Amino acid sequence: MEIIFDQSLVEAHRRRALRRGDRKATFLLDIVAQELADRVGVVERHFDSAMELHGYTGITARLLAETGKVGTIERVETDETFGSADSPVTTAPLESIPAEPQSLNLIVSPLSLHLTNDTPGIFIQARRALKPDGLFLAAIPGSGTLQELREALLAAEAELTGGASPRVIPFADVRDIGALLQRAGFALPVADAETYTVRYDSLFGLVRDLRAMGMTNPLASRNRKPMPKHFFLRAAEIYAERFSDPDGRVRATFSVIYVSGWAPHESQQKPLKPGSAKQRLSDALGVKEHPLKDPGNRS
């Protein structure tokens, strides 16, 4: 398995963000938590036992409880400090789901799977931990996220040093995430993306929020040499030149992939077998059917 993320650094960033306690900077998690709760709310069933994986503030668990569709909710975090007396947590590494096979009805992961080195393995663990017909929901930052910051940093470093190093983490494409659901054995897999655009006075406001979210660079291959102040000043200039609105504020893109998959169960819908249709598509559409020509016949 390729090590992309330095997990010790991921942990350090998350704990530092928790200590800062900047609630304004958790806007993206708040949006995602509401979206996940809304999706659970429209499902016509009750989930007796649920687990929130590394939800940071616990807002996803709170909003899930408010839907009335969830019974007990166990919060899982990497450190006890993420919990409280009113909202205790079970501790486990970011890449481990502490649950017995077929023990949960619902697993929800808000904005943490993009920091795992073995994302396929997490998907497989989730499917195994679910009871038959249990639901897995996740929100994962996807490709396009922080594309403006990535471009500005790369351009500034290339201009000032003649080279470039990774400073923004890679994000998966929605099709790749959908394929992981299928590979893990989920039934009825769905993956869709929502894009959120946030505006800042400058690059520095965005970086402050990223620090407060615990989302600064945890790449194992990162350049460990501190960059001089003029590098960030030049990056801010490039950011403003390329991604500012008429009022001078700059844009930052966050693309979130929402995924859902069900642990297989005999009651779920199955695709029809090839050749089992009782009516021609042309008849249903009211059009005339034309046989295709043999591609080998060029006359």
C-alpha positions in Angstrom: 0.0 0.0 0.0 1.3 3.4 -1.0 1.7 5.8 1.9 0.3 9.2 0.7 -0.6 10.8 4.0 1.5 11.1 7.1 -1.1 9.9 9.6 0.8 11.4 12.6 0.7 14.8 10.9 -3.0 14.4 10.1 -3.6 13.7 13.8 -1.5 16.7 14.8 -3.4 19.0 12.5 -6.8 17.8 13.7 -5.9 18.2 17.4 -4.5 21.7 16.7 -7.7 22.7 15.0 -9.7 21.3 17.9 -7.7 23.4 20.4 -8.3 26.5 18.4 -12.0 25.9 18.4 -12.9 28.2 15.6 -16.6 27.3 14.9 -16.8 29.7 12.0 -14.2 27.7 10.1 -16.3 24.5 10.4 -18.8 25.8 7.9 -18.1 23.0 5.4 -18.6 20.3 8.0 -21.9 22.0 9.0 -23.1 22.0 5.4 -22.1 18.3 4.9 -23.7 17.3 8.2 -27.0 18.8 7.3 -26.9 17.2 3.8 -26.2 13.7 5.3 -28.9 14.1 7.9 -31.4 15.2 5.1 -30.5 12.1 3.1 -31.1 9.8 6.1 -34.3 11.7 6.8 -35.9 10.8 3.5 -35.2 7.0 3.9 -38.4 5.2 4.8 -36.9 3.1 7.6 -35.4 3.3 11.1 -31.7 2.7 11.8 -31.4 1.1 15.3 -27.6 1.3 15.6 -25.4 3.9 13.9 -21.8 5.0 13.9 -20.3 8.4 13.0 -16.8 8.0 11.8 -14.4 10.9 12.6 -17.0 13.7 12.5 -14.7 16.0 14.4 -17.3 18.2 16.1 -20.0 15.6 16.4 -22.5 17.8 14.6 -23.3 15.0 12.1 -24.3 12.7 14.9 -26.4 15.4 16.5 -28.3 16.2 13.3 -28.8 12.4 12.6 -30.4 12.1 16.0 -32.8 15.0 15.2 -34.1 13.2 12.2 -35.9 10.6 14.4 -34.7 7.9 12.1 -31.7 6.8 14.2 -31.5 5.0 17.5 -28.2 4.8 19.2 -25.2 6.7 17.6 -21.7 5.8 18.5 -19.1 8.5 17.7 -15.6 7.3 16.7 -12.6 9.6 16.9 -8.8 9.2 17.0 -8.6 10.9 20.4 -10.8 11.2 23.5 -10.4 15.0 23.4 -12.9 15.1 20.5 -15.6 13.9 22.8 -17.2 15.2 26.0 -19.2 14.0 29.0 -22.4 14.5 27.0 -21.0 13.1 23.8 -18.4 10.4 24.5 -16.3 8.8 21.7 -14.8 5.5 21.0 -11.1 5.9 20.0 -9.7 4.2 16.8 -7.2 5.1 14.1 -8.5 6.9 11.1 -8.3 3.8 8.9 -10.0 1.4 11.3 -13.7 0.8 11.9 -14.1 -0.5 15.5 -17.2 -2.7 14.9 -18.1 -6.3 14.9 -19.2 -7.8 11.5 -22.9 -7.2 10.8 -23.4 -5.1 13.9 -24.6 -1.7 12.6 -27.5 -0.5 10.6 -25.9 2.8 9.5 -22.4 4.1 9.1 -21.8 7.8 8.3 -18.4 9.4 7.4 -18.3 13.2 7.1 -15.1 14.6 5.5 -12.5 12.2 6.7 -12.0 9.5 4.1 -9.9 11.7 1.8 -7.1 11.5 4.4 -6.8 7.7 4.4 -4.1 5.7 2.7 -6.3 2.7 2.3 -9.7 4.1 1.3 -10.7 0.8 -0.5 -10.0 -1.0 2.7 -12.2 1.4 4.7 -15.1 0.8 2.3 -14.7 -2.9 2.7 -14.6 -2.6 6.5 -17.8 -0.5 6.4 -19.7 -3.1 4.3 -18.6 -5.9 6.6 -19.7 -4.0 9.7 -23.2 -3.4 8.4 -26.1 -5.7 8.9 -27.8 -6.9 5.7 -29.6 -3.9 4.2 -27.6 -1.5 6.3 -26.6 1.9 4.8 -23.2 3.5 4.4 -23.1 7.2 3.8 -20.0 9.4 3.3 -19.1 12.9 2.2 -15.6 13.0 0.6 -13.9 16.1 -0.8 -13.4 15.4 -4.5 -11.5 16.6 -7.5 -11.8 20.3 -8.1 -11.5 21.1 -4.3 -9.0 23.9 -3.7 -8.1 23.9 -7.4 -7.4 27.7 -7.2 -5.0 27.3 -4.3 -3.2 24.5 -6.0 -2.7 26.5 -9.1 -1.5 29.6 -7.3 1.0 27.7 -5.1 2.4 25.8 -8.0 2.8 28.9 -10.2 4.5 30.9 -7.4 6.9 28.1 -6.6 7.8 27.5 -10.3 8.4 31.2 -10.8 10.5 31.7 -7.7 12.5 28.4 -7.5 12.1 26.8 -11.0 10.5 23.7 -9.5 7.4 22.7 -7.6 6.4 20.3 -4.8 2.9 19.0 -3.7 1.3 21.5 -1.3 -2.4 20.6 -1.8 -3.5 16.9 -1.4 -4.9 14.9 -4.3 -8.6 14.5 -4.4 -10.5 11.5 -6.0 -12.9 11.8 -8.9 -16.5 10.9 -8.4 -16.3 8.0 -10.8 -13.4 6.5 -8.9 -15.3 6.8 -5.6 -18.3 5.1 -7.3 -16.1 2.3 -8.5 -14.8 1.8 -4.9 -18.3 1.3 -3.7 -18.9 -1.5 -6.2 -15.5 -3.0 -5.5 -16.3 -3.2 -1.8 -19.5 -5.1 -2.6 -22.1 -2.5 -1.8 -25.5 -2.9 -3.5 -27.3 0.0 -5.1 -24.2 2.3 -5.1 -24.7 6.0 -5.7 -22.1 8.8 -6.0 -22.9 12.4 -6.8 -21.0 15.6 -6.3 -21.9 19.1 -5.0 -19.7 22.1 -5.5 -19.6 24.9 -3.0 -17.8 28.2 -3.7 -16.6 30.3 -0.8 -15.2 33.8 -1.1 -12.3 35.4 0.9 -10.6 38.7 1.1 -7.3 37.0 0.1 -5.5 33.7 0.0 -4.5 34.2 3.6 -8.1 34.1 4.8 -8.5 30.7 3.1 -5.3 29.4 4.6 -6.5 30.4 8.1 -9.7 28.5 7.6 -7.9 25.4 6.3 -5.7 25.5 9.5 -8.8 25.8 11.6 -10.3 22.8 9.8 -7.2 20.7 10.2 -6.9 20.5 6.5 -3.3 21.8 5.9 -0.8 19.7 4.0 -0.3 16.2 5.5 1.4 14.6 2.5 4.2 12.2 3.3 6.1 13.6 0.2 5.7 17.2 1.2 8.7 19.6 1.1 9.8 19.9 4.7 11.8 23.1 4.0 10.0 26.2 5.2 9.1 28.6 2.4 10.0 32.3 2.8 7.4 34.9 3.3 7.8 36.3 -0.2 6.6 32.9 -1.6 3.2 33.3 0.0 3.0 36.9 -0.9 3.6 36.0 -4.6 1.1 33.1 -4.4 -1.5 35.6 -3.0 -0.9 37.9 -5.9 -1.3 35.1 -8.4 -4.4 33.9 -6.7 -5.9 37.4 -6.8 -4.9 37.9 -10.5 -6.6 34.7 -11.6 -9.5 34.0 -9.3 -10.9 37.3 -8.0 -14.4 38.7 -8.5 -15.1 42.3 -9.6 -15.2 43.4 -5.9 -11.7 42.1 -5.3 -12.6 39.1 -3.2 -11.2 35.7 -4.3 -13.0 32.4 -4.8 -12.2 29.0 -3.3 -13.9 25.8 -4.6 -14.9 22.8 -2.4 -16.3 19.9 -4.3 -17.9 17.2 -2.1 -18.7 13.7 -3.3 -21.7 12.2 -1.5 -21.8 8.4 -1.6 -24.3 5.8 -0.5 -24.3 2.0 -0.6 -26.3 -0.7 1.0 -25.0 -4.0 2.5 -26.6 -6.7 0.2 -29.9 -8.2 1.2 -32.3 -10.4 -0.7 -35.1 -7.9 -0.5 -33.2 -5.3 -2.6 -34.0 -4.6 -6.2 -32.0 -6.6 -8.7 -31.2 -5.7 -12.3 -33.1 -7.7 -14.9 -31.2 -10.4 -16.7 -30.2 -9.6 -20.3 -32.9 -10.7 -22.7 -35.7 -10.8 -20.1 -37.5 -7.7 -21.4 -41.1 -8.3 -22.5 -41.4 -5.3 -24.8 -39.1 -3.8 -27.5 -37.6 -0.4 -26.7 -38.6 0.9 -30.1 -42.3 0.0 -29.4 -42.2 1.8 -26.0 -40.7 4.9 -27.7 -43.1 4.7 -30.7 -40.3 4.7 -33.3 -39.3 2.3 -36.1 -36.5 -0.1 -35.4 -33.6 -0.1 -38.0 -31.1 -3.0 -37.9 -27.5 -2.0 -37.7 -25.2 -2.6 -40.6 -22.4 -5.1 -40.4 -19.3 -2.9 -39.7 -17.4 -5.3 -41.9 -19.6 -4.5 -44.9 -18.5 -1.1 -46.3 -20.7 -1.2 -49.4 
